[in-house]
Amino acid sequence: MIEFAAITSVISKYAPQASQIIIKQAQKNEAVIKILQELKLNPTQIPDDVDTVYVYALVRYGVFKPEAILSLLKEKVIKDYFWDAYSNNTPFKFVENAKKIINQNSELKTQIINAKINFLAELEEFCEAFIAVAKQTKSSKYQPYPDWNLDVYPSDRPQWSNSRFCF
């Protein structure tokens, strides 16, 4: 069995810059974050880059969630859409972009419908998880923290049907 500590010490000795890159990448890995949480080794302050905050938010949000919604949120394009909407406080733009991605992937769409996922509630809950993690960074770039109430649609947007998962 390979010892992680031995590998990182060798890398640090010969290429100190590489060890910092490896650590930064590991902080963005969902599996590594889950292991650290299980071992109660969570950082008290999370690095403030968006990719790291997003992955921590996924881990925080993802407990007992259907795989279909997690698959959607793990898509890089969805992360980019989320950050754009978060930065500009345009939650309905994120909803519309997420719907486009779902409509382009019939298998994912079927999984979301079959799992009876309340799409708007899940996106809102994920945003809440993201804000909770963003607050841990103590970075001002995530402020002001938006209040995404996706049940209230602007009058210029078409209303959703009675279906919770209308796409």
matplotlib code that plots the C-alpha trace (Angstrom):
import matplotlib.pyplot as plt

x = [0.0, 1.3, 1.6, 0.2, 2.3, 5.5, 4.6, 3.8, 7.0, 9.1, 7.3, 7.7, 11.4, 12.1, 9.3, 7.7, 5.5, 4.1, 3.0, 1.0, -0.7, -1.5, -3.0, -5.1, -6.4, -7.2, -9.2, -11.5, -12.0, -15.4, -14.0, -11.2, -13.6, -15.9, -12.9, -11.8, -15.3, -15.6, -12.2, -13.4, -10.5, -12.6, -10.8, -12.3, -11.8, -12.3, -10.2, -12.1, -11.9, -15.2, -14.4, -13.5, -16.6, -18.8, -17.5, -17.8, -21.4, -22.0, -20.8, -22.8, -26.0, -25.6, -26.3, -29.3, -30.0, -31.1, -28.2, -30.0, -29.9, -26.3, -25.3, -26.8, -25.0, -21.7, -21.7, -19.1, -21.4, -24.0, -21.3, -20.5, -24.2, -24.6, -21.7, -22.9, -26.4, -25.0, -22.7, -25.4, -28.2, -30.2, -31.6, -34.2, -31.4, -29.8, -33.1, -33.6, -30.0, -30.4, -33.6, -31.9, -29.2, -31.8, -33.8, -30.7, -30.1, -33.2, -31.7, -31.1, -34.5, -36.2, -34.2, -35.2, -38.9, -38.9, -37.2, -40.0, -37.4, -38.8, -36.4, -36.9, -36.7, -33.5, -31.8, -32.8, -31.5, -28.2, -27.9, -28.4, -25.6, -23.3, -24.0, -23.2, -19.9, -19.1, -19.6, -16.8, -14.4, -14.8, -14.3, -16.3, -16.5, -19.5, -21.4, -24.1, -25.5, -28.5, -31.9, -33.1, -36.8, -37.6, -41.2, -41.8, -41.6, -41.3, -44.4, -42.4, -41.6, -44.1, -45.6, -44.7, -47.4, -48.6, -45.9, -42.9, -40.6, -41.9, -39.2]
y = [0.0, 3.4, 6.0, 9.4, 11.2, 9.6, 10.7, 14.3, 14.6, 13.4, 15.8, 18.6, 17.9, 18.0, 20.2, 22.4, 24.2, 20.9, 20.0, 23.2, 22.5, 18.9, 20.2, 22.8, 20.2, 17.7, 20.4, 20.5, 16.7, 15.5, 12.2, 13.9, 16.3, 13.5, 11.6, 14.7, 15.3, 11.7, 12.0, 15.3, 17.1, 19.8, 23.1, 25.9, 28.3, 27.0, 28.4, 31.1, 30.0, 29.2, 25.7, 24.7, 26.3, 24.7, 21.2, 21.7, 22.9, 19.7, 17.6, 19.5, 19.5, 15.9, 13.9, 11.5, 13.3, 11.4, 10.7, 12.4, 15.9, 15.4, 14.4, 17.6, 19.8, 18.0, 19.2, 21.9, 23.9, 23.9, 25.1, 27.9, 28.8, 28.7, 31.0, 33.5, 33.5, 33.8, 36.6, 38.6, 37.5, 36.2, 32.9, 32.4, 32.6, 29.7, 27.8, 28.4, 27.3, 24.2, 23.3, 23.6, 21.2, 18.7, 19.0, 18.2, 15.0, 12.8, 10.1, 12.7, 14.2, 10.8, 10.1, 13.5, 12.9, 9.3, 10.3, 12.9, 15.6, 19.0, 20.8, 24.4, 23.3, 21.4, 24.3, 26.6, 24.2, 23.9, 27.7, 27.7, 25.1, 27.2, 30.3, 28.3, 27.2, 30.6, 32.1, 29.8, 31.4, 34.8, 36.2, 39.3, 38.1, 35.9, 38.9, 40.0, 36.6, 36.2, 35.1, 32.7, 32.2, 30.2, 29.8, 33.5, 34.0, 37.4, 38.5, 38.4, 34.7, 32.0, 30.2, 26.6, 24.1, 22.1, 19.6, 19.9, 18.8, 20.6, 21.1]
z = [0.0, -0.9, 1.9, 0.9, 3.5, 2.0, -1.5, -0.5, 1.5, -1.5, -3.8, -1.3, -1.1, -4.8, -6.1, -3.4, -5.9, -7.1, -3.6, -3.2, -6.6, -5.5, -2.2, -3.9, -6.4, -3.6, -1.8, -4.9, -5.0, -3.7, -2.4, -0.5, 1.1, 2.2, 3.7, 5.6, 6.9, 8.0, 9.8, 11.4, 9.7, 8.0, 7.6, 9.7, 6.8, 3.3, 0.4, -1.3, -4.9, -6.5, -7.6, -4.1, -2.5, -5.2, -4.4, -0.7, -1.3, -3.3, -0.5, 2.1, -0.1, -1.5, 1.6, 0.8, -2.5, -5.6, -8.0, -10.8, -9.2, -8.1, -11.6, -12.9, -10.3, -11.0, -14.6, -15.2, -17.4, -14.5, -12.1, -14.5, -14.9, -11.2, -10.5, -13.2, -11.7, -8.1, -9.0, -10.8, -8.5, -11.4, -10.0, -12.8, -15.4, -13.6, -13.6, -17.3, -18.1, -16.0, -17.7, -21.1, -20.0, -18.7, -22.0, -23.9, -21.9, -22.2, -19.8, -17.1, -17.6, -17.3, -14.1, -12.6, -13.5, -12.2, -8.9, -8.5, -7.8, -6.9, -9.2, -7.9, -4.3, -4.9, -6.7, -3.9, -1.3, -3.2, -3.2, 0.5, 0.9, -1.3, 0.8, 4.0, 2.6, 1.1, 4.6, 5.9, 3.4, 5.0, 1.5, 0.4, -3.2, -2.3, -0.7, -0.7, -0.1, -2.4, -1.3, -4.0, -3.5, -6.6, -5.8, -6.7, -10.4, -12.0, -14.0, -17.3, -16.9, -17.8, -14.8, -14.2, -14.6, -11.5, -12.1, -9.9, -12.7, -15.7, -18.3]

ax = plt.figure().add_subplot(projection="3d")
ax.plot(x, y, z, "-o")
ax.set_aspect("equal")
plt.show()
